[in-house]
Amino acid sequence: MRKVTWEDLVNRVVALSDPIPAGATLDTIETPAAIVDLPVMASNLLRTAGYCRENGFDYRPHTKTHKAAGIGAAQLMAGAHGLTVATLREAEVMATVSDDLLLAYPQVGTAKLSRLVELAGKVRKITVALDSPEALESVIQAGLGSQHSIGVVIELDAGMGRVGVQTPAEAVALARTAAGAPNVRYEGVLFYPGHIREAGWEQDGRLAALQQRIDQFLEALNIAGLRPKVVSGGSTPTLWRSHQIHGMTELRPGTTVFNDRTTAEIGVCRWEECAYSVLATVVSVAVAGQAVIDAGSKALSKEELRAGGGGYGALLDRRNVVLKSLSEEHGILDLGGTEWRPRVGDRVRVVPNHVCVSVNLQELIWGAEGDKLACWWSVTARTRSRSPIP
Ligand SMILES: Cc1ncc(COP(=O)(O)O)c(C=O)c1O
């Protein structure tokens, strides 16, 4: 089979998406606007899929980063085995392009469980992560009246301290119940190393601790005769070191489809590998030493740079120019360290600190090749309810 190139991927993505309005270019669209550089996104996808293939991992990207069915379809074209979601809305949207979904979030409450059961009837395979007897019992009860089975992975706390069972004994108990329940498939375990956010070359100690913890869980499950078929892990900061963590069968990176300022600052991607930016217009230069753009916290989000350092985003083509403060609709560019003096009406592209939350603020994302707009995607999964709201 011929290898998929980034050009193939871009062509297929553009062919599958809705046509863009006549005459729309980066210069003519209204700002602020979310822009994805198609060749950069396609290369990011192929690089990640290739790394997974070469190292024997299933690639199951987390779609919370883009929340758009068309981009989920691009990930599958690039070689993904299925998609990961965090919300039922994401699951319902991604079910239109993938028949194998992992809902990496415990589903609690009857309203959510009935949506989950409905989804199980729509896709070939759906698996949910959970960490409590209560959540497992709800899935078992919900599955009883259904013709379709629901997969379960037991979430382990691998050091993040957010969710996940704390001890191997708890993991064994949940796995045993799941394995013996009707209409539930015990698939294995899941963990998220979200506490490891330093530069790749500074991760040695934390990766060693992570390995030790996972080994304890896997050993207990093996001894109990509950060997996990799936060991789902992975994140963007640890992505390129995943082959050094033993035992995982699949990776769920999310951010890497676009990358962002944080990912670049910790050296996990190059600046040129940032595919997403918010196009903005300079609306005021009245105050000396700064320029104001029409992208504020309602376009970029007000996340601190998790890598340390200041500002709320940096310019794609002038990385040293950062947004020193944000109001809802105003972004204040700090011109203190640059000779560059923009004029009112000039356009800039801002790489946000954390891309996932910026995407969640957009109705649509434009796909661009250079300055030419080639396609657009609706960020359909950014809401929570079904549409229309029941
Ligand atoms: C459970 C889970 N898996 C995977 C991811 C993807 O992480 P990243 O965006 O660092 O690749 C996340 C991110 O929030 C997550 O919560």
The ligand as a Tripos MOL2 file, in Angstrom:
@<TRIPOS>MOLECULE
LIG
   16    16     1     0     0
SMALL
NO_CHARGES

@<TRIPOS>ATOM
      1 C1         -7.5870   11.3670   29.8710 C.3       1 LIG1
      2 C2         -6.7750   12.1350   28.8840 C.ar      1 LIG1
      3 N1         -6.1210   11.4720   27.9130 N.ar      1 LIG1
      4 C3         -5.3710   12.1170   26.9910 C.ar      1 LIG1
      5 C4         -5.2590   13.5030   27.0120 C.ar      1 LIG1
      6 C5         -4.4080   14.1890   25.9610 C.3       1 LIG1
      7 O1         -3.3960   14.9440   26.5280 O.3       1 LIG1
      8 P1         -2.4670   15.9150   25.6690 P.3       1 LIG1
      9 O2         -3.3210   17.0180   25.1820 O.co2     1 LIG1
     10 O3         -1.3840   16.3300   26.5910 O.co2     1 LIG1
     11 O4         -1.9320   15.1140   24.5490 O.co2     1 LIG1
     12 C6         -5.9200   14.2210   28.0180 C.ar      1 LIG1
     13 C7         -5.8090   15.6850   28.0940 C.2       1 LIG1
     14 O5         -6.4260   16.3810   28.8330 O.2       1 LIG1
     15 C8         -6.6970   13.5220   28.9840 C.ar      1 LIG1
     16 O6         -7.3520   14.1700   29.9610 O.3       1 LIG1
@<TRIPOS>BOND
     1     1     2 1
     2     2     3 ar
     3     2    15 ar
     4     3     4 ar
     5     4     5 ar
     6     5     6 1
     7     5    12 ar
     8     6     7 1
     9     7     8 1
    10     8     9 2
    11     8    10 1
    12     8    11 1
    13    12    13 1
    14    12    15 ar
    15    13    14 2
    16    15    16 1
@<TRIPOS>SUBSTRUCTURE
     1 LIG1         1 GROUP 0 **** ****
